Amino acid sequence: MKHKRLVLVPLVLVILGAAGTGWYLYQANQNSSNGKIEGSGTIEAVDLNISSRLSAEVKAVKVHEGEHVKKGDVLIVLDDSILKDQVGAAKAGVEAAQATLDDAQTNSEKKLAGAQLQQAKANLSMAEIQASYAVIKSPIDGSIISLPVLEGEVASPGSTLAVIGKTSELDLTIYVDEKELGRVKIGDEAKVEVDSYPNKHFKGKVIEIASEPEFTPQNVQTKEQRTNLVFAVTIRVDNKDGLLKPGMPADAILMSNE
C-alpha cells in the first residue's frame, strides 16, 4: 500500500500540471481571438499645410503660433495691388464688350460681340478668383502649429504659409505585431483611453496600415519587445469635444471584425 501511494502522488501532479497547461493555452487562445488588439502611442494633431497660390509680398500675418482659429478666419494677407488692377481691367473689358454688343447691327456682328462679352466675363471671373487668393483663410477649425513666413517676405506659389493642426480629429499611431496584422483592417473601430479621463472612451477608426514592417520604436518598455517586427497602425480619433490634446499618451483597443 505504501508503494502505491508513492506512485499515485506523481501521477496526480502530472494530471494537475497538464490541466494547468491546458487552462493557460485556453486562456491565451481566448485573449488572442476575442477580437481585441491593444496598443499604446501618443496623440498627434492632423496637420494641414496652407500654401500660397500667388507670387506676392506678405502684407500682414493676422495670427500667431498656438492660437486657435475657426474656419474662415483670416490668417495672412498678401499684396493684391496688381490683382486689383487686373480686376479693374477685366471689368472695363466687360463694359466695352457689352457696349459693342449693344451697337451691333447685323446678326453676325451680334454673334461675334456676344462671344466677346462671354470671354470678357470669363476673364473677369478669373481675375476676381486670383484676387481672392491674396487673403488666406483657415479652411478648418484648429490651432496654428507654425507660421514659416514673416511680413515683408515674398511668398511663391506652393510655398507653405501656415500649418494648422486639426483639433476635431486627432491621430494615434500604435504598433501591431506581424502575427496579428491579418486581423486588422482599414475601417476597424477602436476605443481610445487617456490617463486624464480614466472613465471615458474616445471613438476611433483605423485609417492607415503601414505596408512595411519596422522594429518596435525605442520608447517601448523592454528590449525584447524592441526586437519584434511590427506594423504601424494609424487611428483617427474623434475629438469634437476638444478634450484630447496633442502629446497625450493614449491606449487603444482595436475591435477587429475578424
RODO-2510 file (C-alpha; in nm, 4 decimals, decimal comma):
residues 258
     n   res          X          Y          Z
     1     m     0,0000     0,0000     0,0000
     2     k     0,2832     0,2371     0,0755
     3     h     0,4339     0,1788    -0,2690
     4     k     0,1002     0,2510    -0,4392
     5     r     0,0685     0,5847    -0,2608
     6     l     0,4135     0,6906    -0,3837
     7     v     0,3119     0,6127    -0,7407
     8     l    -0,0210     0,7907    -0,7017
     9     v     0,1294     1,1251    -0,5895
    10     p     0,3450     1,1809    -0,9032
    11     l     0,0514     1,0758    -1,1177
    12     v    -0,1730     1,3366    -0,9565
    13     l     0,0939     1,6037    -1,0081
    14     v     0,1217     1,5142    -1,3762
    15     i    -0,2556     1,5382    -1,4188
    16     l    -0,2707     1,8732    -1,2402
    17     g     0,0211     2,0042    -1,4454
    18     a    -0,1434     1,9009    -1,7700
    19     a    -0,4698     2,0608    -1,6617
    20     g    -0,2895     2,3842    -1,5728
    21     t    -0,1103     2,3922    -1,9070
    22     g    -0,4366     2,3294    -2,0879
    23     w    -0,6056     2,6156    -1,8997
    24     y    -0,3173     2,8502    -1,9812
    25     l    -0,3336     2,7608    -2,3510
    26     y    -0,7113     2,8026    -2,3461
    27     q    -0,6815     3,1458    -2,1879
    28     a    -0,4065     3,2517    -2,4306
    29     n    -0,6235     3,1415    -2,7205
    30     q    -0,9197     3,3318    -2,5783
    31     n    -0,7132     3,6503    -2,5396
    32     s    -0,5855     3,6316    -2,8987
    33     s    -0,9234     3,5514    -3,0529
    34     n    -1,1574     3,7834    -2,8649
    35     g    -1,1391     4,0420    -3,1435
    36     k    -0,9250     4,2864    -2,9469
    37     i    -0,5754     4,4071    -3,0216
    38     e    -0,4229     4,6566    -2,7796
    39     g    -0,1530     4,9164    -2,8327
    40     s    -0,0200     5,2435    -2,6959
    41     g     0,1089     5,5636    -2,8512
    42     t     0,0950     5,9410    -2,8393
    43     i    -0,1897     6,1618    -2,9601
    44     e    -0,0842     6,3710    -3,2610
    45     a    -0,2501     6,6571    -3,4452
    46     v    -0,3669     6,6114    -3,8042
    47     d    -0,1584     6,8785    -3,9757
    48     l    -0,2835     7,0760    -4,2737
    49     n    -0,0386     7,2810    -4,4806
    50     i    -0,1767     7,6102    -4,6115
    51     s     0,0100     7,7076    -4,9279
    52     s     0,0266     8,0227    -5,1368
    53     r    -0,1257     8,0254    -5,4836
    54     l     0,0418     8,3534    -5,5740
    55     s     0,3801     8,5166    -5,6003
    56     a     0,3286     8,8227    -5,3812
    57     e     0,4618     9,0068    -5,0792
    58     v     0,3256     8,9134    -4,7373
    59     k     0,1498     9,2312    -4,6175
    60     a     0,0110     9,1061    -4,2857
    61     v     0,0187     8,7980    -4,0607
    62     k    -0,3033     8,8037    -3,8605
    63     v    -0,2409     8,5098    -3,6248
    64     h     0,0368     8,3684    -3,4088
    65     e     0,1613     8,0182    -3,3304
    66     g    -0,0538     7,8318    -3,0790
    67     e    -0,3607     8,0441    -3,1500
    68     h    -0,6914     7,8653    -3,2004
    69     v    -0,8688     7,9631    -3,5224
    70     k    -1,2078     7,8901    -3,6700
    71     k    -1,2957     7,8056    -4,0267
    72     g    -1,2968     8,1257    -4,2316
    73     d    -1,0664     8,3254    -4,0041
    74     v    -0,8124     8,5374    -4,1937
    75     l    -0,4585     8,4066    -4,1431
    76     i    -0,2391     8,6010    -4,3850
    77     v    -0,2881     8,8863    -4,6314
    78     l    -0,0760     8,9153    -4,9459
    79     d    -0,0179     9,2236    -5,1599
    80     d    -0,3077     9,2432    -5,4049
    81     s    -0,2374     9,5775    -5,5748
    82     i    -0,1538     9,4178    -5,9103
    83     l    -0,4502     9,1828    -5,8789
    84     k    -0,6864     9,4741    -5,8159
    85     d    -0,5561     9,6400    -6,1312
    86     q    -0,6242     9,3197    -6,3226
    87     v    -0,9792     9,3069    -6,1866
    88     g    -1,0325     9,6694    -6,2894
    89     a    -0,9056     9,6000    -6,6402
    90     a    -1,1280     9,2939    -6,6679
    91     k    -1,4343     9,4966    -6,5633
    92     a    -1,3515     9,7550    -6,8277
    93     g    -1,3285     9,4748    -7,0813
    94     v    -1,6767     9,3547    -6,9888
    95     e    -1,8173     9,7053    -7,0234
    96     a    -1,6524     9,7505    -7,3630
    97     a    -1,7787     9,4152    -7,4861
    98     q    -2,1298     9,4988    -7,3669
    99     a    -2,1180     9,8298    -7,5498
   100     t    -2,0049     9,6556    -7,8702
   101     l    -2,2941     9,4122    -7,8407
   102     d    -2,5402     9,6968    -7,7868
   103     d    -2,4168     9,8705    -8,1028
   104     a    -2,4169     9,5574    -8,3187
   105     q    -2,6500     9,5770    -8,6183
   106     t    -2,6296     9,2514    -8,8070
   107     n    -2,6717     8,9015    -8,6737
   108     s    -2,3085     8,8206    -8,7445
   109     e    -2,1960     9,1314    -8,5546
   110     k    -2,4204     9,0411    -8,2605
   111     k    -2,2916     8,6849    -8,2604
   112     l    -1,9294     8,7985    -8,2577
   113     a    -1,9931     9,0645    -7,9911
   114     g    -2,1821     8,8131    -7,7769
   115     a    -1,8879     8,5728    -7,7839
   116     q    -1,6507     8,8557    -7,6938
   117     l    -1,8748     8,9501    -7,3998
   118     q    -1,8759     8,5947    -7,2696
   119     q    -1,4970     8,5826    -7,2920
   120     a    -1,4679     8,9179    -7,1128
   121     k    -1,6924     8,7919    -6,8317
   122     a    -1,4807     8,4772    -6,8012
   123     n    -1,1669     8,6932    -6,7769
   124     l    -1,3301     8,9000    -6,5006
   125     s    -1,4295     8,5909    -6,3089
   126     m    -1,0745     8,4537    -6,3308
   127     a    -0,9267     8,7864    -6,2185
   128     e    -1,1609     8,8003    -5,9185
   129     i    -1,0695     8,4441    -5,8214
   130     q    -0,6998     8,5281    -5,8438
   131     a    -0,7544     8,8370    -5,6280
   132     s    -0,9305     8,6280    -5,3631
   133     y    -0,6127     8,4202    -5,3228
   134     a    -0,4444     8,7230    -5,1635
   135     v    -0,6491     8,6718    -4,8466
   136     i    -0,5602     8,3360    -4,6917
   137     k    -0,8330     8,1989    -4,4652
   138     s    -0,8400     7,8917    -4,2443
   139     p    -1,0311     7,6067    -4,4101
   140     i    -1,0892     7,4317    -4,0747
   141     d    -1,1191     7,4819    -3,7012
   142     g    -0,7799     7,4170    -3,5450
   143     s    -0,4646     7,5509    -3,3851
   144     i    -0,1754     7,7248    -3,5580
   145     i     0,1212     7,4866    -3,5441
   146     s     0,3686     7,7023    -3,7324
   147     l     0,3938     8,0219    -3,9398
   148     p     0,7046     7,9942    -4,1588
   149     v     0,6615     8,3424    -4,3133
   150     l     0,7144     8,6991    -4,1960
   151     e     0,5655     9,0272    -4,3082
   152     g     0,7663     9,1666    -4,5972
   153     e     0,8742     8,8293    -4,7329
   154     v     0,7679     8,7256    -5,0815
   155     a     0,5536     8,4163    -5,0977
   156     s     0,5855     8,1949    -5,4021
   157     p     0,3248     7,9572    -5,5462
   158     g     0,3267     7,6328    -5,3485
   159     s     0,5217     7,7717    -5,0540
   160     t     0,3822     7,6955    -4,7075
   161     l     0,2334     7,9976    -4,5320
   162     a     0,0897     7,8254    -4,2257
   163     v     0,0452     7,4820    -4,0725
   164     i    -0,2818     7,4203    -3,8890
   165     g    -0,3411     7,1296    -3,6536
   166     k    -0,6930     6,9979    -3,6871
   167     t    -0,8401     6,9688    -3,3371
   168     s    -1,1745     6,7995    -3,4060
   169     e    -0,9881     6,4857    -3,5137
   170     l    -0,6508     6,3614    -3,3922
   171     d    -0,4261     6,0691    -3,4839
   172     l    -0,2881     5,7910    -3,2687
   173     t    -0,0260     5,5507    -3,4041
   174     i     0,0114     5,2124    -3,2393
   175     y     0,2299     4,9179    -3,3406
   176     v     0,0849     4,5752    -3,4143
   177     d     0,2859     4,2538    -3,4161
   178     e     0,3126     4,0996    -3,7616
   179     k     0,1383     3,7844    -3,6337
   180     e    -0,1721     3,9909    -3,5541
   181     l    -0,1683     4,2149    -3,8622
   182     g    -0,4037     3,9928    -4,0594
   183     r    -0,6791     4,0745    -3,8128
   184     v    -0,6504     4,4498    -3,8653
   185     k    -0,8457     4,6175    -4,1451
   186     i    -0,8949     4,9759    -4,2625
   187     g    -1,2163     5,0987    -4,1044
   188     d    -1,1908     4,8845    -3,7908
   189     e    -1,3292     5,0645    -3,4883
   190     a    -1,1141     5,1432    -3,1865
   191     k    -1,1624     5,2568    -2,8284
   192     v    -0,9056     5,5077    -2,7077
   193     e    -0,8292     5,5932    -2,3451
   194     v    -0,6060     5,8570    -2,1843
   195     d    -0,4977     5,8938    -1,8218
   196     s    -0,6533     6,2410    -1,7961
   197     y    -1,0018     6,0948    -1,8455
   198     p    -0,9869     5,7421    -1,6982
   199     n    -1,3622     5,6823    -1,7190
   200     k    -1,4094     5,7999    -2,0762
   201     h    -1,3655     5,6165    -2,4053
   202     f    -1,2953     5,8070    -2,7250
   203     k    -1,4119     5,6610    -3,0556
   204     g    -1,1567     5,5934    -3,3261
   205     k    -1,1196     5,4230    -3,6622
   206     v    -0,8228     5,2676    -3,8401
   207     i    -0,7313     5,4887    -4,1369
   208     e    -0,3867     5,3581    -4,2342
   209     i    -0,1790     5,0419    -4,2025
   210     a     0,1911     5,0536    -4,2843
   211     s     0,2896     4,8495    -4,5892
   212     e     0,6312     4,7607    -4,4481
   213     p     0,7349     4,6342    -4,1038
   214     e     0,9778     4,8032    -3,8683
   215     f     1,1375     4,7268    -3,5371
   216     t     0,9331     4,8373    -3,2380
   217     p     1,0178     5,2034    -3,1603
   218     q     1,2710     5,2722    -2,8842
   219     n     1,0120     5,4152    -2,6476
   220     v     0,8626     5,0678    -2,5965
   221     q     0,9410     4,9385    -2,2488
   222     t     1,1527     4,6250    -2,2863
   223     k     1,4498     4,5277    -2,5008
   224     e     1,2750     4,2048    -2,6027
   225     q     0,9778     4,3990    -2,7375
   226     r     1,2034     4,6369    -2,9306
   227     t     1,3450     4,3468    -3,1340
   228     n     0,9990     4,2489    -3,2627
   229     l     0,8900     4,3345    -3,6144
   230     v     0,5737     4,5409    -3,6059
   231     f     0,3492     4,7416    -3,8372
   232     a     0,2404     5,0972    -3,7649
   233     v    -0,1385     5,1347    -3,7495
   234     t    -0,2849     5,4861    -3,7510
   235     i    -0,6143     5,5513    -3,5744
   236     r    -0,8170     5,8667    -3,6412
   237     v    -0,9709     5,9700    -3,3075
   238     d    -1,2886     6,1748    -3,2696
   239     n    -1,2190     6,4868    -3,0613
   240     k    -1,5188     6,7080    -3,1277
   241     d    -1,5435     6,7935    -2,7584
   242     g    -1,1804     6,9125    -2,7599
   243     l    -1,0728     6,7126    -2,4543
   244     l    -0,7750     6,5431    -2,6198
   245     k    -0,4532     6,7360    -2,6782
   246     p    -0,1523     6,6558    -2,8985
   247     g     0,1229     6,4915    -2,6935
   248     m    -0,1058     6,2970    -2,4618
   249     p    -0,0100     5,9290    -2,4098
   250     a    -0,3002     5,7053    -2,5048
   251     d    -0,4021     5,3389    -2,5116
   252     a    -0,6141     5,1873    -2,7855
   253     i    -0,8141     4,8681    -2,8239
   254     l    -0,8870     4,7640    -3,1817
   255     m    -1,2241     4,5987    -3,2254
   256     s    -1,1367     4,3614    -3,5054
   257     n    -1,4211     4,2349    -3,7232
   258     e    -1,2428     3,9040    -3,7680
***
